[in-house]
Amino acid sequence: MYWTLGLASYMVEAPWPANRDDLIDYAIRSGAPIEVIENLQELEEEEIFENMEDIWHDYPTSEDYMFNADEY
């Protein structure tokens, strides 16, 4: 399983929290590339995922960027 920002962007608006089957259904309905669906099929079947970080542990968050939002 591999993720990129481009592939993960298809799952940003997914109905979180969701299980694997819900995420696969969402990916198919939203027209995500086959790579996204293949990645989702490799997830644990019974697990509930709260957000993209639960799937891709290296998913960048706002804390990963090196600027102070209060200055802008």
N, C-alpha and C positions, 0 to 999 in steps of 0.2 A: 504494500500500500504506500503510495506517495501522494503528497499534497503540495500544491503550489498556491500562491495567492490567487491566481486566475481560477483555479478549480474551486478553491474555498469560497470565492465570491459568489458562486452559484447557490451556496448554502446559507448565506448570511440571513436571508429572510425566511428561512425554514421555520416551521411551527414548533419552536422550542418550548418546553422539553418534549422529546420525542424518542421513540424506539427506532430500531434499525429499519423495520418495515415502513414506518411512517416517513422516514427520511428518504428511503428509496422511492416511495410513491411520490413524494414532493419533487424529487430530482427528475423523475420521468415527466411529471406534469409540467414542470417549469422549463423543460427542454435542455437540461444539463447534459454535457458531453458524457459519452459512455465511460470515460475514465472516472468520473465522479461516482457513477452508479457502481462500477467495479470496486472502487474504494469502500463504498458503503456496504457492499455485500460481504466484505471481509470483517466487518464489525461483529461484536458479540450479539447474539440474537436477543437475549433477555434483558440486556442493559438499557437503562434510560439515560439519554444524553441531554444535559442541560443547555449546552451551547457548543459552538465550534471548537472551543478549547478542549472539551472532553474527547473530541475525535482526533484533533491534530494538536498535540501538546505544545508544539512550537508556533502555534498560530499567533501572529503579532497582535498585541493589544495597544491601547493608547499609551500605556506606561512604557512601551518599548521605544517610543520616539523621543528624541533628545531635545525637546523644546518645552518651554514653559508656557502653557496656554493662557495663564493669567496675564502675561505681558502683551497679549494681542487683543 
